[in-house]
Amino acid sequence: MTQPADPGYLGTRVPSQVVLSAANLYVPGSWVATFKNDILPKEPYDVYHGAMRGPRGGFLMYVDDEFYSNHARSDLNVFDPNNTLHMRPGQDIIFYFRSAAAPQPLIWLRLKRPELAL
């Protein structure tokens, strides 16, 4: 696993915005956590790990307008994909929660430079 001392490590990010939103694609009026592209790397990168705490009920994960993943547990969860999420500059990552209840979602994503396929 990539660690902070690894030269490929690009840091941990938290959402640029977490709000209750009528635009939520899962349940209108529920939590939406957005990682806007302006806080993400300006070069291709991989999301290799994530962790979250939030309200119960599940979430949908999108990259821009494209559905990427979902999970039934959003109160305590780890996003540790077998294959990293490859991202291009300018893309947003959005989590749509199924609940408007407290607590407000907290999400941490760990990023790294893409590995070259051989």
N, C-alpha and C positions, 0 to 999 in steps of 0.2 A: 504494500500500500504506500502511496506517496505521502511523505511527511513534510512538515514545514522546512526541514533542512535540505530536502531534495530540490535541485535546481529547476525541476519541472513544476513545482508546486506554485500555484497562482493565488492561494489564499482562500479564506472563507468569506462568504457573502451572506448577508441577511436581506430580507425584502426591502425594496425602496418604499413600498406602500402596503399597509394592511388595513383594509376598511370593510365595513358592512356595505354591500352594494346590490342595488336592484339589477345590475348587469351580470350578476353571478349566473353562470350557465348551468349550475347544478340545482341550486335552490335560490331564487331571487331574494335579496335581502340578507343573505348569509355572508360569511367572511370570504374575502378575496385577498390573497397575498401575491404581490407582483414583484418580480425581479426585473426591473426595467433595464434595457440594454445599456443605458448610460452608466450603470454601476458595474457592468460586466466587462470582461476583457475585450479589447479592440482587435483581437486576432482570434483565429479558431481556437477552441478550448474544449475540454471534456469536463462534465460533471461526474465525478467518480464516487461521491458519497454525500448523503444528506441526513439530517435528523430533524424531527419536529415534535413539538408539544402543542396541544390545542384542544378545542372542544371535541367531544365524541361525535361520531357520525360519518366519517369518511371524507374523501376528497377526490377530485379529478385534477390531473396535471396536464397542462397544455404548453406547447411551444408555439408562440404566436397564436394563430387560430386553429392549430392542429392538435387533436387529442393525442397524448403521449402515454399516460398511465393513470391508474387509479388504485385506491386501497380503501378497505372498509374501516381501518383504524387510523384515526387522526388525533387521538388523545395522546398517544406516545408511539412513535414510529421511526423506523430507520429506512432510508432510501439507499440501498447498497446494491446497485445493479450488477448482474453478471457481465453485462456489456455496458460500458460507459455511455452517457448521453453526449453525443457529439454536437457541438453548437457552433454556429457561425456568428461573426460580428453583426450586431443589429437585431438579433432575435431576443424576445422577451420570454421569460418563464413565468407561468401563472398557475397558482393553486386555487381551485374553487372548492370551498368547503360546503358541507351539507348542513351546517349549523350556524346560527347567529348567537349561540350561547357563549358565556365566558368559559374558559379564558380565551383571550385573543391569541390566535396562532403565532407561534414562534418557529421559524425555520432557518436552518443553517445549511448552506451548500458548500462543499469543498470542490475546488477547481484545480485542474492541472493542464499543462500543455498536452496536446494530442500525442499519442505514441504512434510511431511509424509502423505500418503493417509490412511484414516481410514476405 
